[in-house]
Amino acid sequence: MEDSAMTEDRADSGALTLGEVAERVGGRVVGDPDVRVGSIGPVDETDGDGLAFLGSRRYTQYVGESKAGAFLVADDLDEMLPEDANRVVVSEAYPAMRTLLQHFHPERPCRPGVHPTAVLGPGVDLGEDVVVGPFVVLEEGVSVGDRSRIGAHSVLGRGSVVGRDARLYPHVVLYEETVLGDRVTIHSGARLGTDGFGYTVVDGEHAKIPQVGRCVVGDDVEIGANSTLDRGSLGDTRIGSGSKLDNLVQIAHNVRVGARSL
């Protein structure tokens, strides 16, 4: 397996006419429906055959200087464009942008396999089409679900569970018995299941309270780079399904984050 298999490997896809763009995003064409665009980008940076995205009023100041071949514009901003500008007008600009980004920058599939530098402990269970990158450590009893990808230099502690279709970027660490659901994305440098900050006073000194709970993450959760999620002290720390955490987020022990939280 090539080391590059775990990189964010994307490539531009085929160009679309404005008519095809409108069909994909549920919009309407103003101007020439046969104009072709091969990318989408900011109003002030897009030129040539690019489609300039105008979804917020703050960017209308750049319209006059834009060299884009066409625009994807929110319905309430349509009047800010020149009358002769070719464009696709949509009611919901950001979902439309997302659809086109997925078209122009599709994620390439990784080649399944275990890199020869990876270390697998006894009882490790790998599902079908799993990717285990360079210098990964999977400790005893780790389970990784079908089609999940474990990035280079990641460490999964004893008894940890990773669901199906998960993506762990390089240098992710799961402490022992951490549980991830299906379709979870963990960005580089995140640490899950670390000890909570729990101490008591014994004979006048600070004494650490053992942290024996788990860190349990639901389905469809995304956790940003260098975030830290502590394990529970007695019960579990839980992140509800569909939640999204930004970079550098700290979740303390026994916190419970509800489903679909941002």
C-alpha positions as CSV (number, residue, x, y, z in Angstrom):
1,M,0.0,0.0,0.0
2,E,1.4,3.4,-0.9
3,D,1.9,6.0,1.9
4,S,-0.1,8.5,-0.2
5,A,-3.2,6.4,0.3
6,M,-4.0,8.2,3.6
7,T,-3.6,11.7,2.2
8,E,-6.5,13.9,1.3
9,D,-6.3,12.8,-2.3
10,R,-8.7,14.8,-4.5
11,A,-8.8,15.8,-8.1
12,D,-10.9,18.1,-10.2
13,S,-13.8,16.4,-12.0
14,G,-15.4,17.3,-15.3
15,A,-16.8,20.7,-16.3
16,L,-20.5,21.4,-16.3
17,T,-22.7,23.7,-18.3
18,L,-24.8,26.2,-16.3
19,G,-27.8,24.2,-17.3
20,E,-26.3,21.1,-15.7
21,V,-25.3,23.1,-12.6
22,A,-28.9,24.3,-12.3
23,E,-30.3,20.8,-12.6
24,R,-27.9,19.5,-9.9
25,V,-28.6,22.3,-7.4
26,G,-32.3,23.0,-8.1
27,G,-31.6,26.5,-9.4
28,R,-32.5,28.6,-12.4
29,V,-30.2,29.9,-15.1
30,V,-30.1,33.6,-16.0
31,G,-28.1,34.1,-19.2
32,D,-26.5,31.4,-21.4
33,P,-27.2,27.8,-20.1
34,D,-24.4,26.5,-22.3
35,V,-21.6,28.3,-20.6
36,R,-19.2,25.8,-19.1
37,V,-17.6,26.0,-15.7
38,G,-14.8,23.8,-14.3
39,S,-14.6,24.9,-10.7
40,I,-16.2,26.9,-8.0
41,G,-14.5,29.5,-5.8
42,P,-14.7,32.9,-4.1
43,V,-16.0,36.0,-6.0
44,D,-12.6,37.8,-5.7
45,E,-10.4,34.9,-6.6
46,T,-12.3,33.1,-9.4
47,D,-11.6,33.8,-13.1
48,G,-11.8,32.1,-16.5
49,D,-14.1,29.2,-16.5
50,G,-14.7,29.3,-12.8
51,L,-18.0,29.7,-11.1
52,A,-18.0,32.4,-8.5
53,F,-19.9,31.7,-5.3
54,L,-22.0,34.6,-3.9
55,G,-23.9,33.5,-0.8
56,S,-23.3,36.4,1.6
57,R,-23.9,40.1,1.2
58,R,-20.4,40.8,2.6
59,Y,-18.9,39.6,-0.7
60,T,-20.9,41.7,-3.0
61,Q,-18.2,44.4,-2.8
62,Y,-16.0,42.2,-5.0
63,V,-18.6,41.6,-7.8
64,G,-17.5,44.6,-9.9
65,E,-13.9,43.4,-10.2
66,S,-14.7,39.6,-10.5
67,K,-13.3,37.9,-13.6
68,A,-15.4,34.8,-13.1
69,G,-17.1,33.2,-16.1
70,A,-20.4,32.8,-14.2
71,F,-21.9,33.0,-10.7
72,L,-23.7,30.8,-8.3
73,V,-25.8,33.3,-6.4
74,A,-28.4,33.3,-3.6
75,D,-31.8,34.5,-4.7
76,D,-31.8,37.5,-2.4
77,L,-28.4,38.7,-3.8
78,D,-29.3,38.3,-7.5
79,E,-29.9,42.0,-7.9
80,M,-26.3,42.7,-6.9
81,L,-25.0,41.2,-10.1
82,P,-24.7,42.9,-13.5
83,E,-27.7,42.2,-15.7
84,D,-25.5,40.5,-18.4
85,A,-23.8,38.2,-15.9
86,N,-24.3,34.5,-16.5
87,R,-25.5,32.9,-13.3
88,V,-27.4,30.1,-11.6
89,V,-29.8,31.5,-8.9
90,V,-30.7,29.3,-6.0
91,S,-32.8,29.7,-2.9
92,E,-30.3,27.9,-0.6
93,A,-26.7,28.9,-1.6
94,Y,-24.6,26.9,0.8
95,P,-26.2,23.5,0.2
96,A,-25.8,24.2,-3.5
97,M,-22.2,25.1,-3.1
98,R,-21.7,21.8,-1.2
99,T,-23.2,19.8,-4.0
100,L,-20.8,21.4,-6.5
101,L,-17.8,21.0,-4.4
102,Q,-18.5,17.3,-4.1
103,H,-18.7,17.2,-7.9
104,F,-15.5,19.2,-8.7
105,H,-13.5,17.7,-5.9
106,P,-14.6,14.1,-5.4
107,E,-12.7,12.1,-2.8
108,R,-10.7,9.2,-4.3
109,P,-11.1,5.8,-2.7
110,C,-8.1,4.5,-0.8
111,R,-6.5,1.1,-1.5
112,P,-7.4,-1.3,1.4
113,G,-4.6,-2.9,3.3
114,V,-2.3,-2.8,6.3
115,H,1.0,-1.0,5.9
116,P,4.0,-3.2,6.7
117,T,5.2,-0.8,9.4
118,A,1.9,-1.0,11.3
119,V,1.9,-2.9,14.6
120,L,-1.1,-5.0,15.5
121,G,-1.6,-6.5,18.9
122,P,-3.2,-9.9,19.7
123,G,-6.9,-10.2,19.0
124,V,-7.2,-7.2,16.7
125,D,-10.3,-7.5,14.5
126,L,-10.3,-5.7,11.1
127,G,-13.4,-5.5,8.9
128,E,-13.5,-5.6,5.2
129,D,-11.6,-3.0,3.1
130,V,-9.9,-1.4,6.1
131,V,-6.9,0.9,5.5
132,V,-4.2,0.9,8.2
133,G,-1.5,3.5,7.4
134,P,2.2,3.7,8.2
135,F,3.4,3.3,11.8
136,V,-0.1,2.8,13.2
137,V,-0.4,0.9,16.5
138,L,-3.5,-1.1,17.2
139,E,-3.3,-2.5,20.7
140,E,-4.8,-5.8,22.0
141,G,-8.5,-6.3,21.2
142,V,-9.0,-3.3,19.0
143,S,-11.9,-3.6,16.5
144,V,-12.1,-1.6,13.3
145,G,-15.2,-1.7,11.2
146,D,-15.6,-2.1,7.4
147,R,-14.0,0.5,5.1
148,S,-12.6,2.6,8.0
149,R,-9.2,4.3,7.5
150,I,-6.6,4.8,10.2
151,G,-4.0,7.4,9.3
152,A,-0.3,7.3,9.8
153,H,1.2,7.3,13.3
154,S,-2.2,6.9,15.0
155,V,-2.5,4.8,18.1
156,L,-5.7,2.9,19.1
157,G,-5.5,1.7,22.7
158,R,-6.5,-1.7,24.1
159,G,-10.1,-2.6,23.5
160,S,-11.0,0.5,21.5
161,V,-13.8,0.1,18.9
162,V,-14.0,2.0,15.6
163,G,-17.3,1.7,13.6
164,R,-17.8,1.4,9.9
165,D,-16.7,4.0,7.3
166,A,-14.7,6.0,9.9
167,R,-11.8,8.3,9.0
168,L,-8.9,8.9,11.4
169,Y,-6.4,11.3,10.1
170,P,-2.7,11.0,11.0
171,H,-1.6,11.2,14.6
172,V,-4.9,10.5,16.2
173,V,-4.8,8.7,19.6
174,L,-7.6,6.7,21.2
175,Y,-6.9,5.7,24.8
176,E,-8.0,2.3,25.9
177,E,-11.7,1.3,25.5
178,T,-12.7,4.4,23.5
179,V,-15.7,3.8,21.3
180,L,-16.4,5.4,17.9
181,G,-19.6,4.9,16.0
182,D,-20.1,4.7,12.2
183,R,-18.9,7.4,9.8
184,V,-16.9,9.2,12.4
185,T,-14.2,11.6,11.3
186,I,-11.3,12.5,13.7
187,H,-8.8,15.1,12.5
188,S,-5.0,15.0,13.2
189,G,-3.7,15.4,16.7
190,A,-7.0,14.7,18.5
191,R,-6.8,12.7,21.7
192,L,-9.9,10.7,22.9
193,G,-10.3,8.9,26.2
194,T,-7.6,10.8,28.0
195,D,-7.8,11.0,31.8
196,G,-10.1,13.6,33.3
197,F,-8.8,16.2,35.7
198,G,-9.8,14.6,38.9
199,Y,-8.1,14.9,42.3
200,T,-8.8,14.7,46.0
201,V,-6.8,15.6,49.0
202,V,-5.2,12.8,51.0
203,D,-3.0,13.6,54.0
204,G,-2.7,17.1,52.7
205,E,-1.6,16.2,49.2
206,H,-3.3,16.2,45.9
207,A,-4.1,12.5,45.0
208,K,-5.3,11.5,41.6
209,I,-8.7,9.9,41.4
210,P,-8.6,7.0,38.9
211,Q,-10.5,7.7,35.7
212,V,-12.2,4.4,34.9
213,G,-15.1,5.5,32.6
214,R,-15.0,5.6,28.8
215,C,-15.2,8.1,25.9
216,V,-18.1,7.1,23.7
217,V,-18.7,8.9,20.4
218,G,-21.9,8.4,18.4
219,D,-22.4,8.0,14.6
220,D,-21.7,10.8,12.1
221,V,-19.6,12.8,14.5
222,E,-16.7,15.0,13.3
223,I,-14.0,16.1,15.7
224,G,-11.5,18.8,14.8
225,A,-7.7,18.8,14.9
226,N,-6.0,18.8,18.3
227,S,-9.2,18.4,20.3
228,T,-9.2,16.5,23.6
229,L,-12.0,14.4,24.9
230,D,-11.5,13.1,28.4
231,R,-12.9,9.7,29.5
232,G,-15.4,9.6,32.3
233,S,-14.3,9.3,35.9
234,L,-17.0,6.7,36.8
235,G,-19.5,6.8,34.0
236,D,-18.8,7.7,30.4
237,T,-18.2,10.9,28.5
238,R,-20.6,10.9,25.5
239,I,-20.8,12.7,22.2
240,G,-24.2,12.4,20.6
241,S,-24.7,11.3,17.0
242,G,-24.4,13.9,14.3
243,S,-22.4,16.4,16.5
244,K,-19.5,18.4,15.1
245,L,-16.6,19.7,17.2
246,D,-14.2,22.4,16.0
247,N,-10.4,22.3,16.3
248,L,-8.9,22.7,19.8
249,V,-12.0,21.8,21.7
250,Q,-11.7,20.4,25.2
251,I,-14.5,18.1,26.5
252,A,-14.0,17.4,30.2
253,H,-14.8,14.1,31.9
254,N,-18.4,12.9,32.2
255,V,-19.7,15.7,29.8
256,R,-22.6,14.6,27.7
257,V,-23.0,16.4,24.4
258,G,-26.4,16.0,22.8
259,A,-27.1,14.7,19.3
260,R,-26.5,17.1,16.3
261,S,-24.7,19.7,18.5
262,L,-22.3,22.1,16.9
